[in-house]
Amino acid sequence: MENLLNPVIVAVLLLCVLCLLKVNVLLSMLVSLFVAGLIGGLPLVGDDSIMSSVIAGFSGNAETALAYVLLGTFASAMAYTGITEILSKKIARAVGGNKWILIGILLVIACASQNIIPIHIAYIPILVPPLLAMMNKMKLDRRGVACTIAFGHKAPYIAVPMGFGLIFMGIIRDNINDNAKDFGWKVSVGDITAVNWILAVAMLIGLAIALFVTYRKPREYKDVQLEGVTETEDLTLKYQHWVTLAAIVVVVALQIKFGSLPVAALGGLLVMFIFQAVKPKDIDEQFQGGIKLMGFIAFVMLVAGGFATVLKNTGAVNDLVTSAISLMGGNKWIAATIITLIGLLVTMGIGTSFGTVPVLAVLYVPLCHQMGFSPAATIVLMSAAAALGDAGSPASDTTLGPTSGLNADGQHDHIWDTCVPTFLHFNIPLMIAAIVAAQFL
C-alpha cells in the first residue's frame, strides 16, 4: 500500500486517468504534479516548493518550446504562399495512377517534414485533401496511407539527428545525463543515433506488413467534391514560391551548421519576411498561426520539464526504483517488458513522445542503472517507451495529422482507420525490438 502512495506512481496514474478521460493534457499535468508534490511533502510556494520546482523545470525544455513556435510559424508562412497546394497538384499529375508511386511520394514528404523541412504536420490539411479523388480512383485503402504518413512522422525523428530528430535526441540525451549524474553516465546524440536505428527498422517492418499484407486489398470510397479543391488552378511557381524554396534551403543550411532548430527556423522566416514572400501586414497573422499550430505542444514541453522536476524533488524516485527492482527479481527480460509497458501507458495518455521523456526519465534512468542495463540499452528502452504512445494515441500529432487530411471528405474514422492501424503495426514491433535489443546492447 505504501508503494501505491508513492508520489511518482500517484502522479503518473492520475495523469493517465485524466488524459484517458479526455481532460486537457496541460491541465492534467498541472493537477498531477501538484498532487504529487503535496503527497511528497513539498509546500505550495516558497523555497524548495512545488511552484519553484515547476519554474526551475521549465529551463530544461525552453529551447525546444521556442523551436516549436518558430517552426509552426514557418509552416504557417509556407501555407500562406500556397506552395504546398501547388505541390499536391503536381504530385497528382506526376503519379499517373500508380498507387505505389503515390505512397512513396507521401512517405518521402512525411519524412522530410520531420528532418529536412521541419514543419511537422502542418502540410497535411493542405497537401492531402486534393489527392483524395485520385486515391478513390485507385481504390487505395486509406488505412495504409495513414500508416505511411505516421511512419514518416515517427521513424525519422527516432533515428536521424536532424530537424525534430535533433530535438528528440537532444531531449533524450539531456534527460539521461541529468538523471544519471549520481552514477556518471554521459551520453551524446551520436550514442543515440548509433542504436535507435533498431527501432526505425522495426517500424519499417510494421509499415511493410501494413502496405503489403493488411491493407493491400482495394477499398471503395465515395467521390465527394471538396470545397476549395479544383483541378484547373495555375501551377506556375511565382516569386513568393521561389523565395519560400530559398527559405527552406536556408533552414536546412543553418540547421546543419549550428545544430539549432530555433536559429534555423528564424533564419528561414527572416528570408520570407525580408524578401516579402509574406507581406509585412500579414506577419502578425503568421506568428498567430504558428502559435496555433505548435504553441500548445510547446507549453506541454515546458510543463513536462516542471512535472519531472517536482517528482525528483519529492525524493520518492529512489524508493520506487528499489521497490521495482525487488518486483522484477533481477530479470532483465521482465524489467525491459515492464519499462516499455509503462512507457506505453504514460505516452498513450499524454499523446506526445517529446513531452513525456522528462516524465519517464526520472524513473527510467535510475531503474535501468540498478537493473544493470548499459547506457545504450537505456537509450533504446527510453526512446521506444517515449515513442510507443505517439502511434495509436487519439491525442497524438502522429495520428491527428493523417486524419486531418484523409478525413477531409468524412470517410476516414480517426480511431478505427488511423489509431488502431498505427497502434497495431508500429507499437508491437517497437516493443519487441526494444525488449530484445536491451538484452544485448
C-alpha positions in Angstrom: 0.0 0.0 0.0 2.9 2.4 0.8 4.3 1.9 -2.7 0.9 2.7 -4.2 1.0 6.1 -2.5 4.5 6.9 -3.9 4.2 10.4 -5.4 5.7 9.1 -8.8 3.0 6.3 -9.1 0.2 8.6 -8.0 1.3 11.3 -10.4 1.7 9.0 -13.4 -1.6 7.1 -12.8 -3.5 10.3 -12.2 -2.0 11.8 -15.3 -3.0 8.8 -17.4 -6.5 8.6 -16.0 -7.2 12.3 -16.6 -5.9 12.1 -20.1 -7.9 9.0 -20.9 -11.0 10.8 -19.6 -10.2 13.5 -22.2 -9.2 16.2 -19.7 -6.9 18.7 -21.3 -3.3 17.4 -21.3 -1.9 20.6 -19.9 -4.4 20.7 -17.1 -3.9 17.0 -16.4 -0.1 17.5 -16.0 -0.6 20.5 -13.7 -3.1 18.8 -11.4 -0.9 15.6 -11.3 2.3 17.5 -10.4 0.6 19.4 -7.7 -0.9 16.3 -6.2 2.4 14.5 -6.3 4.2 17.5 -4.7 1.7 17.7 -1.9 1.9 13.9 -1.2 5.7 14.2 -1.3 5.6 16.9 1.4 6.5 19.9 -0.7 5.0 23.3 0.1 2.9 25.1 -2.5 5.1 28.2 -2.6 8.4 29.4 -1.3 11.9 27.8 -1.4 12.0 24.2 -2.5 8.3 24.3 -3.2 6.1 22.9 -5.9 5.9 26.2 -7.8 9.7 26.8 -7.6 10.3 23.3 -8.8 7.9 23.8 -11.8 9.6 27.1 -12.8 13.1 25.5 -12.4 12.0 22.6 -14.7 10.9 25.0 -17.5 14.5 25.9 -18.4 15.4 22.3 -19.5 12.8 22.4 -22.3 12.9 26.1 -23.1 14.9 25.8 -26.4 12.6 23.0 -27.6 9.5 25.1 -26.9 10.9 28.0 -28.8 11.8 25.8 -31.7 8.2 24.5 -31.9 6.7 28.0 -32.0 9.2 29.2 -34.7 8.7 26.1 -36.8 5.0 26.4 -36.5 5.3 30.0 -37.8 7.4 28.8 -40.7 4.9 26.2 -41.6 2.1 28.8 -41.4 4.1 31.1 -43.7 4.6 28.3 -46.2 0.9 27.6 -46.3 0.3 31.3 -46.8 2.4 31.4 -50.0 0.4 28.5 -51.5 3.4 26.3 -52.3 2.1 23.2 -50.6 -1.1 23.3 -52.6 0.8 23.6 -55.9 2.9 20.6 -54.8 -0.2 18.5 -54.2 -1.5 19.2 -57.7 1.9 18.5 -59.3 2.0 15.2 -57.4 -1.4 14.2 -58.7 -0.3 14.8 -62.2 3.0 13.0 -61.8 1.7 9.8 -60.2 -0.1 8.7 -63.3 -2.5 6.3 -61.5 0.3 4.2 -59.8 -0.6 3.9 -56.1 2.9 2.8 -55.1 4.4 6.0 -56.6 1.9 8.0 -54.6 2.6 6.1 -51.4 6.4 6.6 -52.0 6.0 10.3 -52.6 3.8 10.7 -49.4 6.4 8.8 -47.4 9.3 11.0 -48.6 7.3 14.2 -47.9 6.3 12.9 -44.4 9.9 12.1 -43.6 11.1 15.4 -44.9 8.6 17.3 -42.8 10.4 16.0 -39.7 14.1 16.2 -40.6 14.8 18.3 -43.8 11.9 20.9 -43.8 10.8 20.6 -40.2 7.1 21.8 -40.5 5.7 18.7 -38.7 2.0 18.0 -39.6 1.2 21.5 -40.9 1.4 20.4 -44.5 -1.2 17.6 -44.3 -4.5 19.6 -44.4 -3.3 21.5 -47.4 -1.4 18.7 -49.3 -3.5 15.6 -48.8 -7.2 16.6 -49.5 -6.6 17.4 -53.2 -5.2 13.9 -53.6 -8.3 12.0 -52.2 -10.1 11.9 -55.5 -7.1 10.2 -57.1 -6.9 7.7 -54.1 -10.6 6.9 -54.6 -10.0 6.0 -58.3 -7.1 3.8 -57.2 -9.3 2.2 -54.5 -6.4 2.8 -52.2 -7.1 1.8 -48.6 -6.5 5.0 -46.6 -5.6 2.9 -43.5 -2.4 2.0 -45.3 -1.8 5.7 -46.2 -2.4 6.7 -42.6 0.3 4.2 -41.6 2.6 5.5 -44.3 2.3 9.1 -43.1 2.6 8.1 -39.4 5.8 6.2 -40.2 7.2 9.3 -41.9 6.4 11.4 -38.9 7.8 9.0 -36.4 10.7 6.8 -37.6 12.9 9.7 -38.9 12.9 11.6 -35.6 13.7 8.4 -33.7 16.7 7.6 -35.9 18.0 10.7 -37.7 19.6 13.6 -35.8 18.2 16.4 -37.9 15.1 18.6 -37.5 12.7 17.1 -35.0 15.1 14.2 -34.7 17.7 16.6 -33.3 15.1 17.9 -30.8 14.1 14.4 -29.7 17.6 13.1 -29.4 18.6 16.2 -27.5 15.8 15.7 -25.0 16.8 12.0 -24.6 20.4 13.0 -24.1 19.7 15.8 -21.6 17.3 13.8 -19.5 19.5 10.7 -19.3 22.5 12.9 -18.4 20.5 14.9 -15.8 19.2 11.8 -14.1 22.5 9.9 -14.3 24.7 12.3 -12.5 25.0 10.1 -9.4 26.5 7.3 -11.4 28.4 9.1 -14.0 26.7 8.2 -17.3 27.2 10.7 -20.1 25.6 10.1 -23.5 25.7 12.1 -26.7 23.4 12.5 -29.7 25.9 10.2 -31.6 25.3 7.5 -29.0 21.6 7.7 -29.5 21.9 7.6 -33.3 24.1 4.5 -33.0 21.3 2.4 -31.5 18.0 4.0 -32.4 18.2 2.7 -36.0 17.0 -0.6 -34.5 13.7 1.0 -33.6 13.3 2.5 -37.1 13.9 -0.8 -38.7 11.2 -2.4 -36.5 8.8 0.3 -37.6 9.8 -0.2 -41.3 8.8 -3.9 -40.9 5.5 -2.8 -39.5 4.9 -0.5 -42.4 5.7 -3.2 -44.9 3.2 -5.5 -43.2 0.5 -2.8 -43.3 1.1 -2.0 -47.0 1.8 -5.4 -48.5 -0.4 -7.6 -46.3 -3.0 -6.0 -44.0 -4.3 -3.1 -46.3 -3.2 -4.3 -49.7 -6.7 -5.1 -51.0 -8.7 -2.4 -52.8 -11.3 -0.4 -50.7 -14.2 1.5 -52.1 -14.8 5.2 -51.2 -17.5 7.6 -52.5 -16.4 10.6 -54.7 -17.0 13.8 -52.7 -16.3 17.2 -54.1 -14.3 19.1 -51.5 -14.8 22.8 -51.1 -11.9 24.8 -52.5 -10.3 21.9 -54.3 -10.3 22.4 -58.1 -8.4 20.9 -61.0 -7.7 23.9 -63.1 -5.6 26.2 -60.9 -2.4 27.8 -62.2 0.6 25.6 -61.1 3.3 28.1 -62.2 5.8 28.9 -59.5 5.7 32.6 -58.7 8.1 34.9 -56.9 6.8 34.1 -53.4 7.2 30.4 -54.1 10.8 30.7 -55.2 11.5 32.8 -52.0 9.9 30.0 -50.0 12.1 27.4 -51.6 15.2 29.6 -50.8 14.0 29.9 -47.2 13.8 26.1 -47.0 17.4 25.9 -48.2 18.4 28.4 -45.5 16.7 26.4 -42.8 18.5 23.2 -43.8 21.9 25.0 -44.1 21.6 26.8 -40.7 20.4 23.6 -39.0 23.5 21.7 -40.3 25.9 24.5 -39.4 24.7 25.4 -36.0 22.6 22.3 -34.9 19.9 24.6 -33.6 16.3 24.5 -34.8 15.3 27.9 -33.4 18.2 29.5 -35.2 17.4 27.7 -38.4 13.6 28.4 -38.3 14.3 32.1 -37.5 16.7 32.3 -40.5 14.0 30.8 -42.8 11.4 33.2 -41.5 13.7 36.2 -42.0 14.3 35.3 -45.6 10.5 35.0 -46.2 9.8 38.3 -44.4 12.7 40.4 -45.8 12.0 39.3 -49.4 8.3 39.7 -48.9 7.1 36.2 -49.7 4.9 37.2 -46.7 3.7 40.7 -46.9 4.6 42.9 -43.8 0.9 43.4 -42.9 0.5 39.6 -42.7 3.5 38.8 -40.5 1.5 39.0 -37.3 -1.0 36.6 -38.8 1.7 34.0 -39.5 3.0 34.2 -35.9 -0.5 33.7 -34.6 -0.9 30.8 -37.0 2.4 29.3 -35.8 1.3 29.6 -32.2 -2.0 28.0 -33.0 -0.2 25.1 -34.8 2.6 24.4 -32.3 2.1 26.7 -29.3 0.2 24.2 -27.2 2.7 21.4 -27.6 5.4 24.0 -26.7 3.7 24.7 -23.4 3.2 20.9 -22.8 7.0 20.6 -23.2 7.6 23.3 -20.6 5.2 21.9 -18.1 6.6 18.4 -18.7 10.0 19.7 -17.5 8.4 21.1 -14.4 6.5 17.8 -13.8 9.8 15.8 -13.8 11.5 18.3 -11.5 8.6 18.1 -9.0 8.8 14.3 -9.0 12.6 14.4 -8.4 12.3 17.0 -5.6 9.9 14.8 -3.7 12.7 12.3 -3.2 10.3 9.4 -4.0 12.2 8.1 -7.1 14.8 6.1 -5.2 12.1 4.4 -3.1 10.2 3.5 -6.2 13.3 2.2 -8.0 14.2 0.0 -5.1 10.6 -1.5 -4.9 10.5 -2.0 -8.7 13.8 -3.9 -8.7 12.6 -6.3 -6.0 9.4 -7.0 -8.0 11.4 -7.7 -11.2 13.6 -10.2 -9.3 16.7 -9.1 -11.3 15.3 -10.4 -14.6 16.2 -8.1 -17.4 13.6 -9.5 -19.7 10.9 -8.8 -17.2 12.4 -5.4 -16.5 12.5 -4.4 -20.1 8.9 -5.5 -20.7 7.6 -3.6 -17.7 9.6 -0.5 -18.7 8.1 -0.4 -22.2 4.6 -1.1 -20.9 4.9 1.9 -18.5 6.0 4.0 -21.4 3.1 2.8 -23.5 0.6 3.7 -20.7 2.1 7.1 -20.0 2.6 8.2 -23.6 -0.8 6.9 -24.7 -2.3 9.2 -22.1 -0.4 12.3 -23.0 -0.1 11.7 -26.7 3.3 13.2 -27.2 6.6 11.3 -27.1 8.6 14.5 -26.8 6.7 15.8 -23.8 6.8 12.5 -21.8 10.6 12.0 -22.0 11.2 14.2 -18.9 8.4 12.3 -17.1 9.8 8.9 -18.0 13.5 9.7 -17.4 13.1 10.5 -13.8 12.1 6.8 -13.2 13.7 5.0 -16.1 17.3 6.1 -15.8 18.0 5.1 -12.2 15.8 1.9 -12.7 17.8 0.9 -15.8 21.1 1.5 -14.0 20.1 -0.5 -11.0 18.9 -3.4 -13.2 22.3 -3.5 -14.9 21.3 -2.1 -18.3 24.0 -0.2 -20.2 23.6 3.4 -21.4 22.9 2.1 -24.9 20.2 -0.2 -23.7 18.7 2.6 -21.6 18.6 4.8 -24.7 16.7 2.2 -26.7 14.3 1.5 -23.9 13.6 5.2 -23.2 13.3 6.1 -26.9 10.9 3.2 -27.5 8.9 3.9 -24.4 8.6 7.6 -25.3 7.5 6.8 -28.9 5.1 4.0 -28.1 2.1 6.1 -27.2 2.7 8.5 -30.1 1.4 6.0 -32.6 -2.0 4.9 -31.7 -2.9 7.7 -29.2 -6.1 9.6 -30.1 -4.4 12.8 -28.9 -1.1 12.4 -30.8 0.1 14.5 -33.7 1.2 11.3 -35.3 -2.5 10.2 -35.6 -4.3 13.5 -35.7 -2.2 14.7 -38.6 -3.1 11.8 -41.1 -6.7 12.0 -40.1 -6.9 15.8 -40.7 -6.1 15.1 -44.4 -7.6 11.7 -45.0 -10.9 12.6 -43.4 -11.5 15.8 -45.4 -14.4 14.1 -47.1 -15.8 12.4 -43.9 -14.8 8.8 -44.9 -11.9 8.1 -42.6 -12.6 7.4 -39.0 -9.9 8.7 -36.6 -10.0 5.8 -34.1 -10.5 2.8 -36.4 -8.8 4.0 -39.6 -5.8 5.8 -38.1 -5.3 5.0 -34.4 -5.9 1.3 -34.4 -3.8 0.6 -37.6 -0.9 2.6 -36.4 -1.0 1.1 -32.9 -1.0 -2.5 -34.2 1.6 -2.0 -36.9 4.1 0.2 -35.0 3.7 -0.3 -31.3 4.1 -4.1 -31.4 7.3 -4.1 -33.4 8.7 -1.2 -31.3 8.1 -3.1 -28.1 9.6 -6.4 -29.4 12.6 -4.5 -30.8 13.3 -2.6 -27.6 12.9 -5.6 -25.3 15.2 -7.8 -27.3 17.8 -5.1 -28.1 18.1 -4.1 -24.5 19.4 -7.6 -23.6 22.4 -7.4 -26.0 23.5 -3.8 -26.0 
